[in-house]
Each structure stands twice: as structure tokens, then as C-alpha cells.
Amino acid sequence: MPAQPTPPSAALDTLQSVVAQMTAGLDNGDAVGKQVRWVAGMLGRALERHPDQFPPDAADDLAVLLSTPSALAFLDLARAGELRRRTGRAQHGPSSDASVDMAATRLRDITRAAGLPPLDLPARPAESQSPVNPVVPAQPRALLLRHLEAAADHWEAGPEAVRLLAMLGLVLDTGARSGELGALTLHDVDAKAGTVRITRRPQHRVRAMPPVVETIALSKPTIAAVRRWLEVRADLVTHLQGSDHGALWVSVRPGHNEHPDNTTSPRPVGSPLMARGVLRSFERGIVRLNLGMAGFPGWEPLSTRMEQLRRAIELEAPPGGEGGPARAVRPRP
């Protein structure tokens, strides 16, 4: 049973001053600033909920609060999921390794900014890392769908962010592989009906057998994200000469094509993305999304690997359930 809350402490007051100095001049949406404030908030909750886990005087002296023994106690509580802002049933369970690693990094930054000795934190043991890639837990998936709904209509979002939100929504709703996602064309998407046609190409499919084609009803957030991407895409392809090539995913900035003779040629904005390009753009976008969502209640950093997100799809919502796909698809192994 957690100990009784402690009164306000001098250490936390000093901590807030250090954090204010670290984040001075940063935009409110700056990822590093949000992460620093997130860790400071968790430190305050740790002292309030579990003061008996810290060395004596931790509440009164910032040097003690940011010492190695205190840091180890703090990270143990964070790993156990004891420091979340919300403590409802949906928030139970341990935090991800990525989330704890991020907290440790920002804790080191705060300690350095306070002019205190560096923390001596052990590296996470290799044996603690599962050889099987973990899937994305249900809570971040639900949060992602809500984020899609809010962000899809945000006109100030850049083309790359809009494209990522559409990709995420389609993977969440369909469990599409990167190759299946990259093969989508405008003809596969019915924005008015809110459906997408996926041509399934399992890794171990017998080549003599034709691929399976599925038409899947999309969730409301994904429909909004896809419609917004189609608007952005229509503007991007105006930079091309000739007719629209029909690929769903296109480049948002100019690049170059590499040829077998080691020469290159310019690739204009709006050019179709191949499967590898789709995968690279997804990975870059997830890195930015993780930074932007750091500290958001319930958020756990996502893996940049699309395969892990794809394998997380479960039959979570009943057919036609609000906020979920009318027909959820369990990915093939």
C-alpha cells in the first residue's frame, strides 16, 4: 500500500527551477522540453506516493533526490507503472523498456543541468530483452486512433505528418504489411464509402495460388486521416508533368533517382513511393511522433518497425463498433 502523500518539498521546488531553466526559450511543443517536464512530474509523484522508497532527506535536498540511489528507486517505480498521472484500471501494468529508457535519459539531463555528479545507472541487461519483437499494447493503439481523429483535420499539419497519420490508420485498421501498404493505389481507396481494398501477399504464400483481396471498412479516425491525405496528395501531384500515376503514397519533398550506371536524376515532389520508400517514410515519421507525444497521458513510445505495429492488430471491436473498424483483420503470421 503506498505511503501517505508528503507535503511540498524544497527539493521539488529546486527541481522546478532547474526544469524552468532547461526549457526556457523552448516552444511549448518542443519534444525535449515535454520529456523533461514529464520526468519532473513523475519525480514529484514518486515522492508523493512512495516517499519510503527514497533515501532520507530526498524531499529536502535536490542533491539527494538526484543521487544514484534515488534515481534507481525512481526508475524501478516508473518501470512498474506506479508513476502514471492517471491510476485507473486502463493504466495498470508495467511501462515499456523504451519509456523507461527515455525517462533515464532525461533524468541524466536534469542532473547534469543541476550541476550534480553524473548518475551511475546500469545498462538494461541484454537477457531482459525478449528476442521476439513486442507488439504495440492496446492502450497506445486506442490513443493513436484518437490522435488521428484530432490531427487529420488540423490544416497546419505538414504533408509528411498527414501522410504518416493516414499510413498509421490503415495499418491499425487492416494489419497491412509494408509491401501491401506500398502497393495501394487510388483505385483501392473509396473515401466516400470509407473502405480500402487490400491485396494480401503473405510471406509464405504458394506462388501458384492467387493473392487474397479483402475490402475492409475503416474506422472513423482513419477515414478522416485518409481523406485529408488525399487532399494533400492531390496538391503534391500537380508538380508532375503528365497524368496522375495513381499511387496512393507519394513523395512530399524533391529527391533523386539512382541508376545502375551510378548516375542520378532529379525526382520531383509527388513522385510515387516504392515499398522501401513507404517503409523509410513510416520509420522517420514514427520517430517524430514519439517525440511529439512524449508525456501525453497513456502514451508509450512506438517501435519504428511497421511489422510490430501490424502484429498488434486484434479483433478488438465488434462489427460496426464506434471508433473501431467495422471489420477488424487479424494479421497472418
PyMOL commands that set and color helices and strands:
alter all, ss='L'
color gray80, all
select helices_A, chain A and resi 10-23+31-49+51-53+62-65+68-79+89-91+97-113+126-128+138-151+159-174+178-182+186-188+220-239+275-293+306-310
alter helices_A, ss='H'
color red, helices_A
select strands_A, chain A and resi 189-190+195-200+212-217+255-258+264-267
alter strands_A, ss='S'
color yellow, strands_A
deselect
rebuild
show_as cartoon
